[in-house]
Amino acid sequence: MPMATKPSFPMQKAYDVIIVGGAMYGSSVAWFTANNPDFDGSILVVERDPTYEFSSTAHTNSCIRQQFSNEINIRISQFGAEFVKNFRQFMGDDPRVPDVVLQNYGYMYLADTEEFAGVLRESQHTQQKCGAGTRHMTAGEIGEAYPFYHLDDIIAGNHNLVDEGYFDGNTLFDWWKRSAREKGVEYIDNEVVGMTKNSAGTGVDTVTLRSGDVISCGMVVNASGPRAVLTSRMAGIEIPVEPRKRYTFIFDAEQPLDRDLPLTIDPTGVHMRTDGQYYLAGCPPDVDVPVDYDDFVEDHNIWQDKVWPIIATRIPQFEAIKLINSWAGHYAYNTLDQNAILGPHNEVKNFLFVNGFSGHGFQQSPAMGRGMSELIVHGEFRSLDLSPFGYERIANGQPFVEKAVI
């Protein structure tokens, strides 16, 4: 993929923090760190594609849910919802910052087996203990609330109408980036192409840019999205993160539904939801394998042969629909457990990960950005204990189990 512009150059020869990647996570970490009153250092964000055209950020569906099976993931999303709903306040009551609306139509998980219904019931109990508003519903209760579903094969479902749904994540990204710059963070259009470590191999001393600049660093933050392993290899580190295609389809319905469609996770793996005046559907490919970093080619048969038949079966009113738009994006897919890798490497101590979100990135970005800033500034997590996402489990091959992965 060609670079969009000629490279720009760093203003300094050394920075306290160099962030590799300036999209949602690079900008989240940059903003939270620069906004930390105990931080008085310098931050450089290096972004290889300043248009962000092919970033995961540009292809996001911007959804947020509390329906996870693990408490820490629930807490992360609860802070995310709080941040979204009070965005202007978190941004220092800046009158330029717009309000961000959280559309609370919720997620609807549908179970067609007793086993999955049991998993949903157990997850609902965990969510309830955390204060989430999730209801475990029978098929009859689902049909009463949403009569447009075809539910003959459904046993039960989980649904939550509190702080769960859709938000405009790109507004967060835009303002994090803008505000970070105003707070002194330097963004450059360039690319990190190499790193040198100290003689003991315990830290990264310098990073080399495509422009030829060699810059000293205090810490390096890997915020490279699906390209995370390419960045980590420069420091001699392997992580199980690879690009996986995910498809999104926007469609219009000849007979629109009479109420909002929750983000419905069909037992087939296809999901769908209201999207303004239209509807959105998405899915992984049937053969879910790593793809080339620059491969965004769509398989149009997926809509015709898979997605449309499934959504028309689940919602008969969707038999007459018109495809408006579609695209393929990339998950930064953690093949070990589909959860984030967060924090320092166990040997290269100043190399920090914020990687492998596997589709949870936007909704987790406020809590994860805040947590990373706490690590950078204080050397520890202070708001939420995010240590379960640490690199140690990667080194030991011990998955962090989360049953609610889409």
ZIURJO-V723697 format. One line per field, one symbol per residue. ss: DSSP state (@ for helix, = for strand, . for the rest). burial: # if it has 16 or more other ideal C-beta (glycine too) atoms within 10 Angstrom, else .. A space follows every 50 residues. Layout:
BEGIN
ss=???
burial=???
END
This chain:
BEGIN
ss=.............=======...@@@@@@@@@@@........=====... ......@@@...==......@@@@@@@@@@@@@@@.@@@@.......... ..=...=====..@@@@@@@@@@@@@@@@.....====@@@@@@@...=. .....====.....==..@@@@@@@@@@@@@@...====..======... ...======....=========..@@@@@@@@@.......========== ===.........===.....=====..=======.....=.......... @@@@@@@@@@@@@@=@@@@.==============......====...... =====.....@@@@@@@@@@@@@@@@@@........@@@..@@@@@.... ......
burial=......##.#....######################..#..########. .#.#################.##############.#..##.....#..# .###########...##.##..##.##..#.#.####.#..#..##..#. #..########.#######.###.#######...########..#.#... ..##.####...#.#.#.###########.##.##.#.############ #.#......#########.######..#######......#....#.... .##..###.##..##.##..#....#.#######.##########.##.# ###########################...#..#.#.####.##.....# .#.#.#
END
